[in-house]
Amino acid sequence: VDASFHMAISHATKNPVHIHLMKHFHDFLFLGIKENLRMLYEDPQNIDAVIEQHRNIFQAIKRRDPEMASSAMRLHIRFVMLFFKDHHRKVLLEKVRAPVAV
């Protein structure tokens, strides 16, 4: 569903370069980050947040409001980036705190 949403946005831009990139790099972009998305979606609150963010992006596009669409997209990207930054920090701390085999 997430990949389909992003492909729909790509087509909505009517930008041939963007559409071409999304079509040809679909496997790389979406299948390559499948594991990361799985981590994001393990928490139902994250699912709700992403759905709401996608809804906001869609509504802005539907209203033909580029400023609102840009703002909604930036919030979505920031949410995802902060999630992964926090997640990777936690993983690193777990490794640092793990007992060292001697």
Contacts in CASP RR format, 6 or more apart in sequence:
PFRMAT RR
TARGET T0000
AUTHOR 0000-0000-0000
METHOD contacts of the structure
MODEL  1
VDASFHMAISHATKNPVHIHLMKHFHDFLFLGIKENLRMLYEDPQNIDAV
IEQHRNIFQAIKRRDPEMASSAMRLHIRFVMLFFKDHHRKVLLEKVRAPV
AV
2 30 0 8 1.000
2 37 0 8 1.000
2 50 0 8 1.000
2 54 0 8 1.000
3 26 0 8 1.000
3 30 0 8 1.000
5 54 0 8 1.000
5 58 0 8 1.000
6 22 0 8 1.000
6 30 0 8 1.000
7 22 0 8 1.000
7 23 0 8 1.000
7 26 0 8 1.000
9 57 0 8 1.000
9 61 0 8 1.000
10 18 0 8 1.000
10 19 0 8 1.000
10 21 0 8 1.000
10 22 0 8 1.000
10 23 0 8 1.000
11 19 0 8 1.000
12 61 0 8 1.000
13 19 0 8 1.000
22 29 0 8 1.000
36 84 0 8 1.000
39 87 0 8 1.000
40 46 0 8 1.000
40 50 0 8 1.000
40 80 0 8 1.000
40 83 0 8 1.000
40 84 0 8 1.000
41 47 0 8 1.000
41 50 0 8 1.000
46 83 0 8 1.000
49 79 0 8 1.000
50 76 0 8 1.000
50 79 0 8 1.000
50 80 0 8 1.000
53 72 0 8 1.000
53 75 0 8 1.000
53 76 0 8 1.000
53 79 0 8 1.000
54 76 0 8 1.000
56 68 0 8 1.000
56 72 0 8 1.000
56 75 0 8 1.000
56 76 0 8 1.000
57 69 0 8 1.000
57 72 0 8 1.000
57 73 0 8 1.000
57 76 0 8 1.000
59 68 0 8 1.000
59 72 0 8 1.000
60 66 0 8 1.000
60 68 0 8 1.000
60 69 0 8 1.000
60 71 0 8 1.000
60 72 0 8 1.000
61 69 0 8 1.000
END
